[in-house]
Amino acid sequence: MERTASKVGKAPASWRASDAEVAAVAAARHADPFAILGPHRQEGATVVRAFVPGAERLELIDVTGKAFAEIARTHDDGFFEGLIEGDLPAYRLRATRGTESWEQGDAYRFGPVLGPLDDHLMGEGAHRRLWDKLGAHPITHEGADGVAFAVWAPNARRVAVVGDFNRWDGRRHPMRKRVDSGVWEIFIPELGEGEGYKYEIIGPGGELLPLKADPVGFGSELRPGTASVVERIDTLPEVRAGYSAAGDLRRQPMSIYEVHLGSWQRRPDGRFNSYDDIADRLIPYVAEMGFTHIELLPISEHPLDDSWGYQPIGMFAPSRRFGEPAGFARLVQRAHEAGIGVLLDWVPAHFPCDVHGLSRFDGTHLYEHPDPRRGFHPDWGTAIYDFGRREVVNYLIANALYWLEIFGIDGLRVDAVASMLYLDYSREAGQWIPNSEGGRENREAESFLRELNTILYGAFPDRFTVAEESTAWPGVSAPVHGGGLGFGFKWNMGWMNDTLDYMAREPVHRRFHHHQLTFGLHYAFSENFILPLSHDEVVHGKKSIVGRMPGDLWQKFANARAYYGFMWGHPGKKLLFMGQEFGQLKEWAFGTELDWHVLADPLHSGLKNAVAALNRLHRTEPALHRRDADPEGFRWIVADDADQSVIAWLRFGDEGDAPVAVISNMTPVPRPGYRIGLPTAGRWIEIFNSDAHEYGGSGIGNLGAVDATEQPAHGFPASVELVLPPLSTLYLKLGE
């Protein structure tokens, strides 16, 4: 049945859509639905077309809800069109089927939200604020409230937004393609926050792809749901209030508490805490312990808990496991108000191949490198970004800027940098493609990292980046203008492996491996290092830090206290994974909370007290942090006493800062009368003794202070005899 529109005058038949066009709209296969649907001026009148599946009648209504025209159904699937004389007011649609009636806005009466400058910048791969344009934004457009959607899919034949609001029917909201940028966009009136959505995409060969989540979605469903969720990011809390990290960060105290939000603490019933609940507990705890920063394992949305966040899909969406994005912003805000910085573990190296993610996003290798020898990671079964494609590089850099600007994140620890830098990473001969020079270096990834750091430090000079890089690639933390990669810091994986291997040995054998304690000082100042005892060291059969120590339970804890004292006295910033500060005996298990109950045991609480004391000294003693990256801030006292497994050195700050001597005895044998050289005679205060009773130790020590005399030793003009407790580290500070 066909109805005629009211106010329709005599007009040529050419205003009607052709049967082929109507059929293409009804099949959701029209290449340009905005050219057909919505209002179109023609010879002093306006043609209005709409596609409303299920409707038998369709009226145009004004802002008061009064119908002023009815347009005809010309296709049984719900295609309507009519010619309206004169000016067409803003309108909505009222549909009727039998006795049922509903109203909706018409997305096709609105013009584009994006403009030519956006097309140019996106096409050039230079749109630094990509999140302002792509994704789903609640806005007011042409006088109407709704949501503007935009997604990059240059090779798609058609893209549609689907969700509960349109019954997940891709025929209802196909998008407008911006040919110059390959971005598809649509403004859908009367939508708002909380709507779930995905993109329905027809690939270049006409194939219907699995529904895709939004690559720039700001929210997501809780797994196992995979839809993106419309979230506002323009009304988040002021996350930088009360916090400043100005100055050369290499000269600032930095002691980082690495946290997996899903297993630090949980609710009594085993469910996740919310971001606000976590803030209530975590921030005071970190402040009490004296850490300067929290580093969060990846919180970008990820489908699989077992990945710990290292296979993210929603790069712009804080995980729904713990609540909405505003909750995460409040967590950061609370940390800053307490003077604690927040770092994110950030994963630009690879992404999972889940069908709703980035993999073959528009039916082509859009985000991933097309050659599996460069685009697929054999160890992790993941796709590798195409670092040679400008739009992909722009996507990643914009994502990094997004976390720093929108959520006030203080730094990014970039995961798996080595896997990016080497074309043969974890590949056998014949499984990788050499670069143009015939080498194994990934020059495109190298260029990406340099550009990333240049842009981030240019925009946010008070923030920093950290590389998890396990090889000898030169200049990882050197500035880009000096030929480096431009990171602020690099994880010292060699130091970590050597020293943990040493500490796991029975003390009687340590004399044969003394070099594992001293070797790190050969290169300690070649980069700006962070000493990491991270989550990777307490999983997959490696045991916990205390668990891998030799001896009985008391000796295990004594070893751990001595090791932490050695670590905090060693040049380099510090990082400790949660639970290791109080000596969790079991390996980390991501599915349950930490074993907090063990703090009732004095050995566990004593270790926790020792770490808090070390953090306090790290903050308050300039010699223990100010020249972490400066060889002039370090001098050996004893480096060669392998037979007794004793090691000692001096740390210096600036002129006027009291030096600190660090002495470790890595055997269970007390050593009275052990003489060490010192730069100055006088009273040296014992500011830390890992064997103190309050830390769970035996209480052997030097009664709080020693007097150095002008007796030369170890190349110094003064010296002192010490009592070295068993399995211990001492700090001595020159008194005033």
SULJONOR-V462969 format. One record per pair of residues at least 4 apart in sequence whose ideal C-beta (glycine too) atoms are under 8 Angstrom apart, sorted by the first residue. I is the first residue (numbers start at 1). J is the second residue. Records with the same first field share a line. If there is no record, write none. Layout:
BEGIN
I = J / J
END
This chain:
BEGIN
1 = 73
2 = 72 / 73 / 74
3 = 57 / 70 / 71 / 72 / 73
4 = 8 / 72 / 82
5 = 48 / 69 / 70 / 71 / 72 / 82 / 83 / 84
6 = 68 / 69 / 70
7 = 68 / 69 / 84 / 85 / 86
8 = 45 / 82 / 83 / 84 / 85
9 = 45 / 83 / 85
11 = 15 / 42 / 43 / 45 / 83
12 = 43
15 = 42 / 43 / 45 / 47 / 83
16 = 74 / 81
17 = 21 / 22 / 25 / 36 / 49 / 74 / 79 / 81
18 = 22
19 = 23
20 = 24
21 = 25 / 30 / 36
22 = 26 / 74 / 75 / 79
23 = 27 / 75
24 = 29 / 30 / 31
25 = 30 / 33 / 36 / 37 / 51 / 79 / 171
26 = 51 / 75 / 77 / 78 / 79 / 171
27 = 171
28 = 158 / 160 / 170 / 171 / 174 / 200 / 202
29 = 157 / 158 / 202
30 = 36 / 158 / 174
31 = 157 / 158 / 177
32 = 36 / 176 / 177
33 = 37 / 108 / 174 / 175 / 176
34 = 38 / 108 / 176
36 = 49
37 = 49 / 50 / 51 / 108
38 = 48 / 49 / 50 / 106 / 107 / 108 / 109 / 110
39 = 46 / 47 / 48 / 84 / 88 / 108 / 109
40 = 46 / 47 / 48 / 49
41 = 45 / 46 / 47
42 = 46 / 47 / 83
44 = 85 / 86
45 = 83 / 84 / 85 / 86
46 = 83 / 84 / 87 / 88
47 = 81 / 82 / 83 / 84
48 = 60 / 69 / 71 / 81 / 82 / 83 / 84 / 88 / 91
49 = 71 / 79 / 80 / 81 / 108
50 = 58 / 71 / 79 / 80 / 81 / 93 / 106 / 108
51 = 77 / 78 / 79 / 80 / 171 / 172
52 = 58 / 78 / 80 / 93 / 95 / 104 / 172
53 = 77 / 78 / 169 / 171 / 172
54 = 78 / 95 / 97
55 = 73 / 78 / 80 / 95 / 96 / 97
56 = 73 / 96 / 97 / 98
57 = 70 / 73 / 95 / 96 / 97
58 = 70 / 71 / 73 / 80 / 93 / 94 / 95 / 96
59 = 67 / 69 / 70 / 71 / 93 / 94 / 96
60 = 67 / 68 / 69 / 70 / 71 / 84 / 91 / 92 / 93 / 94
61 = 65 / 66 / 67 / 68 / 91 / 92 / 93 / 94 / 103
62 = 66 / 68 / 89 / 90 / 91
63 = 89 / 90
65 = 103
67 = 94
68 = 89 / 91
69 = 82 / 84
70 = 82
71 = 80 / 81 / 82
72 = 80 / 81 / 82
73 = 78 / 79 / 80
74 = 79 / 80 / 81
75 = 79
77 = 171
84 = 88
90 = 109 / 143 / 144
91 = 106 / 109
92 = 103 / 104 / 105 / 106
93 = 103 / 104 / 105 / 106
94 = 101 / 102 / 103
95 = 101 / 102 / 103 / 104
96 = 100 / 101
97 = 101
104 = 190
105 = 144 / 146 / 188 / 189 / 190
106 = 189
107 = 146 / 173 / 186 / 187 / 188 / 189
110 = 141 / 142 / 144 / 187 / 189
111 = 142
112 = 176 / 178 / 185
113 = 139 / 141 / 148 / 150 / 185 / 187
114 = 118 / 119 / 133 / 150 / 178 / 181 / 183 / 185
115 = 119
116 = 120 / 180
117 = 121
118 = 122 / 127 / 133 / 178 / 181 / 183
119 = 123 / 178 / 180 / 181 / 183
120 = 124 / 180 / 181
121 = 126 / 127
122 = 127 / 130 / 133 / 152 / 181 / 182 / 183 / 391 / 394
123 = 180 / 181 / 182 / 391
124 = 390
125 = 389 / 390 / 391 / 392 / 393 / 394
126 = 390 / 394
127 = 133 / 394 / 398
128 = 394 / 397 / 398 / 401 / 455 / 459
129 = 133 / 398 / 401
130 = 134 / 216 / 394 / 395 / 398 / 399 / 402
131 = 135 / 216 / 218 / 233 / 316 / 398 / 399 / 402 / 406
133 = 150 / 183
134 = 150 / 151 / 152 / 183 / 215 / 216
135 = 149 / 150 / 214 / 216 / 217 / 218 / 316
136 = 147 / 148 / 149 / 195 / 197 / 214 / 217 / 218 / 228 / 230 / 231
137 = 147 / 148
138 = 145 / 146 / 147 / 191 / 192 / 193 / 230 / 232
139 = 145 / 146 / 147 / 148 / 187
140 = 144 / 145 / 146
141 = 146 / 148 / 187 / 189
142 = 187
144 = 187 / 189 / 190
145 = 189 / 190 / 192
146 = 187 / 188 / 189 / 190 / 191 / 192
147 = 187 / 188 / 191 / 192 / 195 / 230
148 = 185 / 186 / 187
149 = 161 / 175 / 185 / 186 / 187 / 188 / 197 / 214
150 = 183 / 184 / 185
151 = 159 / 175 / 183 / 184 / 185 / 199 / 214 / 215 / 216
152 = 181 / 182 / 183 / 184 / 215 / 366 / 391 / 395
153 = 159 / 182 / 183 / 184 / 199 / 201 / 361 / 362 / 366
154 = 181 / 182 / 183 / 362 / 366
155 = 182 / 203 / 204 / 362 / 363 / 364 / 366
156 = 184 / 201 / 202 / 203 / 204 / 362 / 363
157 = 202 / 203 / 204 / 206
158 = 174 / 175 / 201 / 202
159 = 174 / 175 / 177 / 184 / 199 / 200 / 201 / 202 / 362
160 = 170 / 171 / 172 / 173 / 174 / 175 / 199 / 200 / 201
161 = 166 / 173 / 175 / 186 / 188 / 197 / 198 / 199 / 200
162 = 166 / 168 / 169 / 170 / 172 / 173 / 197 / 198 / 199 / 200 / 211
163 = 168 / 195 / 196 / 197 / 198 / 227
164 = 168 / 195 / 196
165 = 188 / 191 / 195 / 197
166 = 172 / 173
167 = 172
168 = 211
170 = 174 / 200
173 = 186 / 188
174 = 186
175 = 184 / 185 / 186
176 = 184 / 185 / 186
177 = 182 / 183 / 184
178 = 182 / 183 / 184 / 185
191 = 195 / 230
192 = 230
193 = 230 / 231 / 232
194 = 229 / 230
195 = 229 / 230
196 = 221 / 225 / 227 / 228 / 229 / 230
197 = 214 / 227 / 228 / 229 / 230
198 = 211 / 212 / 213 / 214 / 226 / 227 / 228 / 356
199 = 211 / 212 / 213 / 214
200 = 208 / 209 / 211 / 212
201 = 208 / 209 / 212 / 361 / 362 / 363
202 = 206 / 207 / 208 / 209 / 363
203 = 207 / 208 / 209 / 362 / 363 / 364
204 = 362 / 363 / 364
205 = 363
207 = 363
209 = 360 / 362 / 363
210 = 355 / 356
211 = 356
212 = 356 / 357 / 361
213 = 217 / 220 / 226 / 227 / 228 / 313 / 314 / 356 / 357
214 = 228 / 314
215 = 315 / 316 / 358 / 361 / 367 / 395
216 = 315 / 316
217 = 228 / 229 / 314 / 316 / 317
218 = 229 / 230 / 231 / 232 / 233 / 316 / 317 / 325
219 = 228 / 229 / 230 / 231 / 317 / 318 / 320 / 324 / 325
220 = 225 / 226 / 227 / 228 / 229 / 301 / 314 / 317 / 319 / 320
221 = 225 / 226 / 227 / 228 / 229 / 320
222 = 320 / 321
223 = 303 / 304 / 305 / 320 / 321
224 = 303
226 = 303 / 313 / 354 / 356
228 = 314 / 317
229 = 317 / 320
231 = 317 / 324 / 325
232 = 236
233 = 325 / 406
235 = 326
236 = 325 / 326 / 329 / 406 / 407
237 = 326 / 329 / 330 / 333
238 = 333
239 = 329 / 332 / 333 / 336 / 407 / 408
240 = 336 / 408
241 = 333 / 336 / 337
242 = 336 / 337 / 339
243 = 335 / 336 / 337 / 339 / 341 / 408
244 = 462
245 = 249 / 252 / 341 / 410 / 462 / 463
246 = 462
247 = 251 / 252
248 = 252
249 = 254 / 464 / 488 / 489
250 = 488 / 528 / 628 / 629
251 = 625 / 626 / 627 / 628
252 = 292 / 625
253 = 292 / 618 / 619 / 624 / 625
254 = 292 / 293 / 530 / 573 / 574 / 625
255 = 290 / 291 / 292 / 293 / 568 / 573 / 574 / 575 / 576 / 614 / 615 / 618 / 619
256 = 291 / 292 / 293 / 294 / 295 / 343 / 530 / 573 / 574 / 575 / 576
257 = 286 / 289 / 291 / 293 / 294 / 295 / 576 / 578 / 581
258 = 294 / 295 / 297 / 534 / 535 / 575 / 576 / 577 / 578
259 = 264 / 282 / 294 / 295 / 296 / 297 / 578
260 = 264 / 296 / 297 / 308 / 309 / 535 / 578 / 588 / 590
261 = 272 / 273 / 278 / 296 / 297 / 299 / 319 / 321 / 322
262 = 266 / 272 / 305 / 321 / 322 / 590
263 = 588 / 589 / 590 / 591 / 592 / 593 / 594
264 = 278 / 282 / 578 / 593 / 594
265 = 273 / 278 / 281 / 282 / 593 / 594 / 596
266 = 270 / 271 / 272 / 273 / 592 / 593
267 = 271 / 272 / 273 / 277
270 = 592
272 = 321 / 322
273 = 277 / 278 / 281 / 322
274 = 278 / 322 / 323 / 327
275 = 279 / 318 / 322 / 323 / 327 / 328 / 330 / 331
276 = 280 / 323 / 327 / 330 / 331
277 = 281
278 = 282 / 322 / 331
279 = 283 / 330 / 331 / 334 / 335
280 = 284
281 = 285
282 = 286 / 294 / 331
283 = 287 / 331 / 334 / 335 / 338 / 340
284 = 288 / 338
285 = 289
286 = 291 / 294 / 335 / 338 / 340
287 = 338 / 339 / 340
288 = 612
289 = 581 / 608 / 611 / 612 / 615
290 = 612 / 615 / 616 / 618 / 619
291 = 340 / 615
292 = 340 / 341 / 615 / 619
293 = 340 / 341 / 342 / 343 / 410 / 411
294 = 335 / 340 / 341 / 342 / 343
295 = 342 / 343 / 344 / 345 / 413 / 575
296 = 342 / 343 / 344 / 345
297 = 308 / 309 / 310 / 345 / 535
298 = 302 / 308 / 309 / 310 / 312 / 344 / 345 / 346 / 347 / 415
299 = 309 / 318 / 319 / 322 / 328 / 344
300 = 309 / 312 / 313 / 314 / 315 / 316 / 317 / 318 / 319 / 346 / 347
301 = 312 / 313 / 314 / 317 / 318 / 319 / 320
302 = 307 / 309 / 310 / 311 / 312 / 313 / 314 / 319 / 352
303 = 307 / 311 / 313 / 352 / 354 / 357
304 = 311 / 352
305 = 590 / 591
306 = 590
307 = 311 / 352
308 = 535 / 590
309 = 319 / 345 / 347
310 = 345 / 347 / 415
311 = 347 / 350 / 351 / 352 / 380 / 382
312 = 347 / 351 / 352
313 = 351 / 352 / 354 / 356 / 357 / 358
314 = 319
315 = 399
316 = 399 / 402
317 = 325
318 = 322 / 325 / 327 / 328 / 407
320 = 324
322 = 327 / 328
323 = 327 / 328
324 = 328
325 = 329
326 = 330
327 = 331
328 = 332 / 407
329 = 333 / 406 / 407 / 408
330 = 334
331 = 335 / 342
332 = 336 / 342 / 407 / 408 / 409
333 = 337 / 408
334 = 338
335 = 340 / 341 / 342
336 = 340 / 341 / 342 / 408
341 = 410 / 411
342 = 408 / 409 / 410
343 = 409 / 410 / 411 / 412 / 413 / 466
344 = 403 / 409 / 411 / 412 / 413
345 = 412 / 413 / 415
346 = 400 / 403 / 412 / 413 / 414 / 415
347 = 351 / 415 / 416
348 = 385 / 396 / 399 / 400 / 414 / 415 / 420 / 448 / 452
349 = 384 / 385 / 415 / 416 / 417 / 419 / 420
350 = 377 / 380 / 382 / 383 / 384 / 385 / 416 / 419
351 = 357 / 358 / 359 / 367 / 368 / 382 / 383 / 385
352 = 357 / 359 / 381 / 382 / 383
353 = 357 / 359 / 381 / 382 / 383
354 = 359
355 = 359
357 = 361
358 = 366 / 367 / 368 / 383
359 = 367 / 368 / 383
360 = 364 / 365 / 366 / 368
361 = 366 / 367
362 = 366
364 = 370
365 = 369 / 370 / 375 / 386
366 = 392
367 = 383 / 385 / 386 / 392 / 395
368 = 375 / 376 / 383 / 384 / 385 / 386
369 = 374 / 375 / 384 / 385 / 386 / 387 / 388
370 = 375 / 386
371 = 375 / 433
372 = 376
373 = 427 / 431 / 432 / 433
374 = 384 / 423 / 432 / 433 / 442
375 = 383 / 384 / 386
376 = 382 / 383 / 384
377 = 381 / 382 / 383 / 384 / 419 / 426
378 = 426 / 427 / 431
379 = 426
385 = 392 / 396
386 = 392
387 = 392 / 393 / 420 / 442 / 444 / 445 / 447 / 448
388 = 444
389 = 393
390 = 394
391 = 395
392 = 396
393 = 397 / 448 / 451
394 = 398
395 = 399
396 = 400 / 448 / 452
397 = 401 / 448 / 451 / 452 / 455 / 456
398 = 402
399 = 403
400 = 404 / 412 / 452 / 456
401 = 405 / 455 / 456 / 459
402 = 406 / 407
403 = 407 / 409 / 412
404 = 408 / 409 / 412 / 456 / 459 / 460 / 463
405 = 459 / 460
409 = 463
410 = 463 / 464
411 = 463 / 464 / 465 / 466 / 488
412 = 456 / 465 / 466
413 = 465 / 466 / 467 / 468 / 491
414 = 449 / 465 / 466 / 467 / 468 / 487
415 = 468
416 = 420 / 468
417 = 421 / 449 / 467 / 468 / 469 / 476
418 = 422 / 425 / 468 / 469 / 470 / 471 / 473
419 = 425 / 426
420 = 425 / 442 / 445 / 448 / 449
421 = 425 / 441 / 442 / 445 / 446 / 449 / 469 / 471 / 473
422 = 440 / 441 / 442 / 471
423 = 427 / 432 / 433 / 434 / 435 / 440 / 441 / 442
424 = 431 / 432 / 440
427 = 431 / 432
432 = 440
434 = 438 / 439 / 440
435 = 439 / 440 / 441 / 442 / 443
436 = 443
437 = 441 / 443
441 = 446
442 = 446
443 = 447
444 = 448
445 = 449
446 = 450 / 485
447 = 451
448 = 452
449 = 453 / 485 / 486 / 487
450 = 454 / 480 / 485 / 486
451 = 455
452 = 456 / 465 / 486
453 = 457 / 465 / 480 / 485 / 486 / 487
454 = 458 / 480 / 486
455 = 459
456 = 460 / 463 / 465
457 = 461 / 463 / 465 / 486 / 488
464 = 488 / 489
465 = 486 / 487 / 488 / 489
466 = 487 / 488 / 489 / 490 / 491 / 530
467 = 476 / 477 / 485 / 487 / 489 / 490 / 491
468 = 491 / 493
469 = 473 / 476 / 487 / 490 / 491 / 493
470 = 491 / 493 / 494
473 = 485
474 = 478 / 484
475 = 482 / 483 / 484 / 485 / 527
476 = 484 / 485 / 487 / 490 / 527
477 = 484 / 485 / 487 / 488 / 489 / 490 / 527 / 528 / 529
478 = 482 / 483 / 484 / 485 / 486 / 527
479 = 484 / 486
480 = 484 / 485 / 486
487 = 528
488 = 528
489 = 527 / 528 / 529 / 530 / 573
490 = 527 / 528 / 529 / 530
491 = 496 / 529 / 530 / 532 / 534 / 575
492 = 496 / 520 / 524 / 527 / 529 / 530 / 531 / 532 / 572
493 = 497 / 532
494 = 498 / 519 / 520 / 523
495 = 499 / 520 / 524 / 529 / 531 / 570 / 572
496 = 500 / 531 / 532 / 533 / 534 / 537
497 = 501
498 = 502 / 516 / 517 / 519 / 520
499 = 503 / 516 / 517 / 520 / 563 / 566 / 567
500 = 504 / 533 / 537 / 545 / 548
501 = 505 / 513 / 516
502 = 510 / 513 / 516 / 517 / 666
503 = 548 / 549 / 559 / 563 / 666
504 = 548 / 549 / 550
505 = 509 / 510 / 513 / 550
506 = 510 / 550 / 551
507 = 550 / 551 / 645 / 666 / 667 / 668 / 727
508 = 667
509 = 513
510 = 514 / 645 / 666 / 667
511 = 642 / 643 / 644 / 645
512 = 642
514 = 518 / 640 / 641 / 642 / 645 / 647
515 = 519
517 = 566 / 647 / 664 / 666
518 = 522 / 639 / 647
520 = 524 / 570
521 = 571 / 634 / 636 / 639 / 649
523 = 527
524 = 529 / 570 / 571 / 572 / 631 / 634
525 = 571 / 629 / 630 / 631 / 634
527 = 629
528 = 628 / 629
529 = 571 / 572 / 573 / 628 / 629
530 = 572 / 573 / 574 / 575
531 = 567 / 570 / 572 / 573 / 574 / 575
532 = 537 / 575
533 = 537 / 545 / 567 / 575 / 576 / 577 / 580
534 = 575 / 577
535 = 539 / 577 / 588
537 = 542 / 545 / 577
538 = 542 / 543 / 544 / 545 / 577 / 579 / 580 / 584 / 587 / 588
539 = 587 / 588
540 = 587
541 = 587
542 = 548 / 587
543 = 547 / 548 / 587
544 = 548 / 579 / 580 / 583 / 584 / 585 / 586 / 587 / 588
545 = 549 / 560 / 563 / 580 / 583
546 = 556 / 557 / 559 / 560 / 580 / 583 / 584 / 585 / 607
547 = 556 / 585 / 586 / 587
549 = 555 / 556 / 557 / 559 / 560 / 563
550 = 555 / 556 / 559
551 = 555 / 556 / 558 / 559 / 668
552 = 556
553 = 557 / 603
554 = 558 / 603 / 696
555 = 559 / 668 / 727
556 = 560
557 = 561 / 583 / 603 / 604 / 606 / 607 / 696
558 = 562 / 668 / 690 / 691 / 696 / 697 / 726 / 727 / 728
559 = 563 / 666 / 727
560 = 564 / 583 / 607
561 = 565 / 606 / 607 / 610 / 690 / 691 / 695 / 696 / 697 / 727 / 728 / 729
562 = 566 / 664 / 665 / 666 / 690 / 727 / 728 / 729
563 = 567 / 729
564 = 568 / 576 / 607 / 610 / 611 / 614 / 690 / 729
565 = 569 / 610 / 614 / 662 / 664 / 688 / 690 / 728 / 729 / 730 / 731
566 = 570 / 647 / 662 / 664 / 729
567 = 574
568 = 574 / 614 / 615 / 617 / 618 / 624
569 = 624 / 649 / 651 / 660 / 662 / 664 / 729 / 731
570 = 662
571 = 627 / 628 / 629 / 633 / 634 / 651
572 = 628
573 = 625 / 628
574 = 618
576 = 580 / 581 / 611
577 = 588
578 = 588 / 594
579 = 584 / 588 / 594 / 595
580 = 584
581 = 607 / 608 / 611
582 = 598 / 599 / 604 / 605 / 607 / 608 / 611
583 = 598 / 603 / 604 / 607 / 608
584 = 588 / 594 / 595 / 598
585 = 595 / 598
586 = 595
598 = 604
599 = 604 / 605 / 608
600 = 604 / 605
601 = 605
602 = 606 / 696
603 = 607 / 696
604 = 608 / 696
605 = 609 / 696
606 = 610 / 694 / 695 / 696 / 697
607 = 611 / 695 / 696
608 = 612
609 = 613 / 694 / 695
610 = 614 / 690 / 692 / 695 / 696
611 = 615
612 = 616
613 = 617 / 688 / 695
614 = 618 / 688
615 = 619
616 = 620
617 = 621 / 624 / 687 / 688 / 731
618 = 624 / 625
619 = 625
621 = 625 / 653 / 657 / 658 / 660 / 687 / 733
622 = 626 / 653 / 654 / 657
623 = 627 / 633 / 651 / 652 / 653 / 657 / 658 / 659 / 660 / 733
624 = 651 / 660
626 = 633 / 653 / 654 / 657
627 = 632 / 633 / 634 / 651 / 652 / 653 / 654
628 = 633
632 = 652
633 = 651 / 652 / 653
634 = 649 / 650 / 651 / 652
635 = 649 / 650 / 652
636 = 648 / 649 / 650
637 = 648 / 649 / 650 / 661 / 663 / 676 / 677 / 678 / 714 / 716
638 = 646 / 647 / 648 / 649 / 663 / 676 / 714
639 = 647 / 649
641 = 645 / 646 / 647
644 = 665 / 667 / 669 / 671
645 = 665 / 666 / 667
646 = 663 / 664 / 665 / 666 / 671 / 674 / 724
647 = 663 / 664 / 666
648 = 661 / 662 / 663 / 664 / 676
649 = 661 / 662
650 = 659 / 660 / 661 / 662 / 678 / 679
651 = 659 / 660 / 661 / 662
652 = 657 / 659
653 = 657 / 658 / 659
658 = 733 / 734 / 735 / 736
659 = 679 / 680 / 733 / 734
660 = 687 / 731 / 732 / 733 / 734
661 = 676 / 678 / 684 / 730 / 731 / 732 / 733
662 = 729 / 730 / 731
663 = 676 / 722 / 724 / 729 / 730 / 732
664 = 728 / 729 / 730
665 = 669 / 671 / 674 / 724 / 725 / 726 / 727 / 728 / 729
666 = 727
667 = 726 / 727
668 = 726 / 727
669 = 726
670 = 700 / 723 / 724 / 725 / 726
671 = 722 / 723 / 724
672 = 723 / 724
673 = 721 / 722 / 723
674 = 721 / 722 / 723 / 724
675 = 713 / 719 / 720 / 721 / 722
676 = 713 / 714 / 719 / 720 / 722
677 = 712 / 713 / 714 / 715 / 716 / 718 / 719
678 = 684 / 708 / 716 / 718 / 719 / 720 / 732 / 734
679 = 716 / 717 / 718
680 = 708 / 717 / 718 / 734
681 = 708 / 709 / 710 / 717 / 718
682 = 707 / 708 / 718 / 734 / 735
683 = 705 / 706 / 707 / 708 / 734 / 735
684 = 705 / 706 / 707 / 708 / 720 / 732 / 733 / 734 / 735
685 = 704 / 705 / 732 / 733 / 734 / 735
686 = 701 / 702 / 703 / 704 / 705 / 706 / 730 / 731 / 732
687 = 731 / 732 / 733
688 = 729 / 730 / 731
689 = 695 / 697 / 701 / 702 / 725 / 728 / 730 / 731
690 = 695 / 697 / 725 / 728 / 729 / 730
691 = 695 / 697 / 698 / 699 / 700 / 701 / 725 / 726 / 727 / 728
692 = 697 / 699 / 701
693 = 697 / 698 / 699
697 = 725 / 728
698 = 725 / 726
700 = 723 / 725 / 726 / 728
701 = 723 / 725 / 730
702 = 706 / 722 / 723 / 730
705 = 735
706 = 720 / 721 / 722 / 732
707 = 720
708 = 718 / 719 / 720
709 = 718 / 719 / 720
710 = 717 / 718
711 = 718 / 719
712 = 716 / 717 / 718 / 719
713 = 718 / 719
714 = 719
720 = 732
722 = 730
724 = 728 / 730
725 = 730
END
